Amino acid sequence: MNKHACSLDLDPFDAAFLADPYAHHASIRDAGPVVWLEAVGAYGMARYEEVQQALRDHATFCSSRGVGLADFSKETPFRPPSLLLEVDPPLHDRTRSLMNRIVSIRTLKEFRSSWQAKAEELVDALVERRRFDAVKDLAEVFPMAIFPDTIGLMEEGREHLLDYATIVFNAFGPRNEVFEEGNRGKEAAISWVTQACKRENLKPDGWGMQVYEAADRGDCSQDEAERLVRSFLSAGVDTTVNGIAHLVLALAEFPSEFAKLRANRNLAIKAFEESLRWDSTVQTFFRTTAREVEIGGTALPAGEKVLLFLAAANRDPTKWEHPESFDLDRNASGHVGFGFGIHQCLGQMVARLEGELIATALAERVESIRLAGPPVRRLNNTLHALESLPVEVVPTGAR
Ligand code: OVV
């Protein structure tokens, strides 16, 4: 159990890797169950089995030392740690249960019809134009049209949410050029979010105020409530924006699958799930080893950062057949695009509902979608993100 992990000299945060991570994943998976990433100074795991095991074993692969490259036991966190993402049990379980009660399936059912109307209205207008940018005109617009209202955010300055997410997700990686560039000129986003999370700036009835009401009942402190509201703002927008963008990209690149969806609208939920497996918006998260642990015969010491390649696990050929294909006949369940285990995405039901509604609205109105120009990527240390996705649609019944 003292084999050395294979050392790889690829940098998973350099521009070439971030621009096309899927071109590089096989070299990490093939190098072994765990590799040493010299450029990062951390271990890495990219196979489904090991990634899923690490996510499951939150006691060994802990989150409280940060889920980015920075080790919170040695470095000052970029911002006060998230009380959900960057904590371990028992604190995690207390905050997560409180948030689970707010983001409930029952609550989401109440939103369904109004969100559906918004999705239909938006897609109607775009179909009329025929050519549009699926990022700027659809993927960014839909979450922004529903999510800030759901939280009960102040109206003024909501556009800062996307800049804020860029900063937060870049900060999980190294302080490279992508990080610096992503922060440039975005200072206002951080101060806006700080203000937006405060009780006096939240509207009554939204999920934000409900966190403070949980604090009033003694479930957490007022300061904790403020930071929990911050989690909604950090994780709730850019993730779904790019999830929807990748859904549209998948439907455009795999016309046979879009035809299946048009023939059976019940596949809308599946289409979104499979699009997340096929292109996972959150590509990676780190964990830190809380004790020495053996991975496939290699001993990892305690206190080491381990980079988990969620997106690579979601295309591991030993787990998925023809993993590069977006395939509505496959069972995508078990993908780790929302993570796995106790930290699995709090907002996953929100994301799924958004994705389902957009997939359905498109399937009802559109006969075909094609790329009208090359997709343009926006580099981020954590997110696989699109800046622009020019598409042309043929309306149902046209031609
Ligand atoms: C999953 C995620 C991403 C970014 C921020 C947070 C969570 C948070 O809890 O603040």
Residues whose N, C-alpha, C, O or C-beta is under 5 A from the ligand:
A	BS01	OVV	S82 L84 L85 R230 S231 S234 A235
